[in-house]
Amino acid sequence: MSPFILLALVTFWVLLSVKVLNEYERGVVFRLGKVLPEPKGPGLVIVAWPIDRMVRISLRTIVLDVPPQDVITRDNVTVKVNAVVYFRVVDPLKAVVQVENYLYATSQEAQTTLRSILGGAHLDELLSERDRLAAILQEVIDLHTDPWGVKVSQVAVKAVDLPPEMVRAMAKQAESEREKRAKVIHASGELDASKQLTEAAAALAAQPMALHLRYLQTLTEIAAEKNSTIIFPLPIDWMKALLDRDK
């Protein structure tokens, strides 16, 4: 074999065997069908073609948007719930060997767990306790994906879509609650006002001259608003004094 042909074969083999892995990538190498114990990378790696085959695995966090799921809550209300799952591969060997497609498997696991966990909660819990339910979802999904070398770091419930009739019923309930609070506040104000009026009446009854002064003050306020003639009786004490003087 001529040196030129040999050089060409070596160059061709090097081009097929030399791989470059980024910092966030690892390469799982199969040699004659058997997986090597340690993944390769990052950087420049040699994959002996054709006896070696390499599968690239990214270690970056993956954001999975779970499509809306029909969930029947514990109190028999049908809602649509969608969520977001944040996960990443922590063991490249398991992610390749233990499951055929870890992305698809994690997505299906997230959907089934979402329907299962949220289906055991009441509607009020689903609307007001999203953080607690999301923490339960994260724990359960992470438990099931751990054999695949996948770590679920966070689950967030994005939206809960209620049926139109339930939205109207909740709006009526909220309006009734506001009216109830308004009536209670109004009744409490009336009660406080009646107590203060009772105390004021008792104070004026104890001091007759205070009642006359208050009467005159009220007349002054009325006269200041409009020019008018006001006829009012004199106090009985003044009338008695005048009659006694004429005698």
C-alpha positions in Angstrom: 0.0 0.0 0.0 1.4 3.3 -1.0 2.1 5.9 1.7 -0.4 8.3 0.1 -3.2 5.9 0.4 -2.2 5.0 4.0 -2.1 8.7 4.9 -5.5 9.2 3.3 -6.9 6.3 5.4 -5.4 7.6 8.6 -6.8 11.1 7.9 -10.2 9.7 7.2 -10.2 7.7 10.4 -9.1 10.7 12.5 -11.9 12.8 11.0 -14.4 10.2 12.0 -13.0 9.5 15.4 -12.1 12.9 16.8 -15.1 14.6 18.5 -15.3 17.9 20.4 -17.7 18.1 23.4 -18.8 21.4 24.8 -18.5 22.2 28.5 -22.2 21.3 29.1 -22.0 18.0 27.1 -20.9 14.5 27.9 -20.5 11.6 25.6 -21.7 8.1 26.4 -19.6 5.7 24.4 -20.6 2.1 23.3 -17.8 -0.1 22.3 -19.0 -3.1 20.3 -22.4 -2.7 22.0 -21.1 -2.4 25.5 -21.2 0.9 27.3 -17.9 2.3 28.7 -18.1 2.9 32.5 -17.2 6.6 32.3 -18.7 9.2 30.0 -16.3 11.3 28.0 -15.8 15.0 27.8 -15.8 17.9 27.8 -13.2 18.9 25.2 -11.4 16.8 22.6 -12.2 13.1 22.7 -11.3 10.1 20.6 -14.1 7.7 19.5 -12.5 4.7 17.8 -14.6 4.4 14.6 -16.2 2.0 13.6 -16.1 0.0 16.8 -17.2 2.9 19.0 -20.4 4.8 18.9 -21.0 8.0 21.0 -24.3 9.5 22.3 -24.2 13.2 23.2 -26.0 14.2 26.4 -26.6 17.8 27.5 -26.3 18.6 31.2 -28.1 21.9 30.9 -31.4 22.5 32.6 -34.3 21.7 30.3 -37.6 23.7 30.5 -40.5 21.4 29.7 -43.9 22.9 29.1 -46.6 20.4 30.1 -49.6 20.8 27.8 -53.0 21.6 29.5 -54.4 18.6 31.2 -58.1 17.9 32.0 -58.2 17.4 35.8 -61.3 16.5 37.9 -60.8 17.9 41.3 -61.8 16.1 44.5 -65.0 18.2 44.6 -65.9 17.1 41.1 -65.0 20.3 39.2 -63.4 19.8 35.7 -60.5 22.3 35.1 -57.6 22.6 32.6 -54.2 22.9 34.3 -50.8 23.3 32.6 -47.4 23.5 34.3 -43.7 23.9 33.6 -41.1 21.4 34.7 -37.4 22.2 35.1 -35.0 19.3 35.1 -31.6 18.2 33.9 -29.5 15.1 33.4 -27.2 14.3 36.4 -26.1 10.8 35.3 -25.6 10.5 31.5 -25.1 6.7 31.6 -28.5 6.1 33.2 -30.2 8.7 30.8 -29.0 6.6 27.8 -29.1 3.0 29.1 -32.1 3.0 31.5 -34.7 4.7 29.3 -35.1 5.0 25.5 -35.9 8.7 25.4 -35.6 10.5 28.7 -37.2 13.7 27.4 -40.4 11.9 26.3 -40.4 9.8 29.4 -40.1 12.8 31.7 -42.9 14.6 29.8 -45.3 11.6 30.1 -44.4 11.2 33.8 -45.1 14.9 34.4 -48.5 14.7 32.7 -49.7 11.6 34.6 -48.5 12.9 37.9 -50.1 16.3 37.3 -53.5 14.7 36.8 -53.0 12.3 39.7 -51.9 14.8 42.4 -54.1 17.7 41.4 -57.1 15.4 41.1 -56.9 14.7 44.8 -57.1 18.4 45.8 -60.2 20.6 46.2 -60.7 23.5 43.8 -60.0 26.0 46.6 -56.7 24.4 47.3 -55.8 24.3 43.6 -56.5 28.1 43.4 -54.9 29.2 46.6 -52.2 26.6 47.4 -50.3 26.3 44.1 -46.9 26.5 45.7 -47.6 23.6 48.1 -49.1 21.4 45.3 -46.1 22.3 43.0 -43.7 21.1 45.7 -45.6 17.8 45.9 -45.5 17.5 42.1 -41.7 18.1 42.1 -41.1 15.5 44.8 -43.1 12.8 43.1 -41.8 13.4 39.6 -38.2 13.5 40.8 -38.7 10.2 42.6 -39.9 8.5 39.4 -37.2 10.0 37.2 -34.3 9.3 39.5 -33.6 5.8 38.1 -33.2 7.5 34.7 -30.5 9.9 36.0 -32.8 12.9 35.7 -33.1 15.5 38.5 -36.3 17.5 38.6 -35.4 20.8 40.3 -38.8 22.7 40.1 -42.4 22.4 39.0 -44.6 25.5 38.6 -48.3 25.5 37.9 -48.8 28.1 35.2 -52.6 28.4 34.9 -55.9 26.9 36.0 -58.7 27.4 33.5 -62.1 27.1 35.0 -65.3 26.4 33.1 -67.5 29.6 32.3 -70.3 28.5 34.7 -67.9 28.1 37.5 -66.4 31.5 36.9 -69.8 33.1 37.0 -70.7 31.2 40.3 -67.4 32.3 41.9 -68.1 35.9 40.8 -71.5 35.8 42.4 -70.1 34.4 45.6 -67.4 37.1 45.8 -70.1 39.8 45.2 -72.2 38.3 48.0 -69.2 38.3 50.4 -68.5 41.9 49.6 -72.2 42.9 50.2 -72.1 40.9 53.5 -69.0 42.7 54.7 -70.5 46.1 53.7 -73.7 45.4 55.6 -71.7 44.3 58.7 -69.6 47.5 58.6 -72.7 49.7 58.1 -74.5 48.0 61.0 -71.4 48.4 63.2 -71.2 52.1 62.3 -74.9 52.6 63.2 -74.4 50.9 66.5 -71.4 53.2 67.4 -73.4 56.3 66.3 -76.4 55.3 68.4 -74.1 54.8 71.5 -72.5 58.2 71.0 -75.9 59.9 70.5 -77.2 58.3 73.7 -74.2 59.6 75.6 -74.6 63.1 74.1 -78.3 63.2 75.0 -77.5 62.2 78.6 -74.9 64.9 78.9 -77.3 67.6 77.5 -80.1 66.4 79.8 -77.8 66.9 82.8 -77.1 70.5 81.8 -80.2 72.5 80.6 -78.1 75.5 79.6 -76.0 73.3 77.3 -79.2 72.3 75.5 -80.1 76.0 75.0 -76.6 76.8 73.7 -76.7 73.9 71.3 -80.1 75.1 70.1 -78.8 78.6 69.4 -75.7 77.2 67.6 -77.9 75.2 65.3 -80.0 78.3 64.5 -76.8 80.2 63.7 -75.6 77.5 61.3 -79.0 77.4 59.5 -79.0 81.2 59.1 -75.5 81.2 57.7 -76.5 79.0 54.8 -79.4 81.1 53.5 -80.9 84.5 54.2 -84.1 83.7 55.9 -86.3 84.7 58.8 -86.5 82.2 61.7 -89.2 82.4 64.3 -88.4 80.4 67.4 -90.0 80.5 70.9 -88.2 82.0 73.8 -87.1 79.7 76.6 -89.7 79.2 79.3 -87.4 80.6 81.9 -87.2 83.9 80.1 -91.0 84.2 79.6 -91.6 83.6 83.3 -89.1 86.3 84.2 -90.9 88.9 82.0 -94.3 88.0 83.3 -93.1 88.4 86.9 -91.7 91.9 86.1 -95.0 93.2 84.7 -96.7 92.3 87.9 
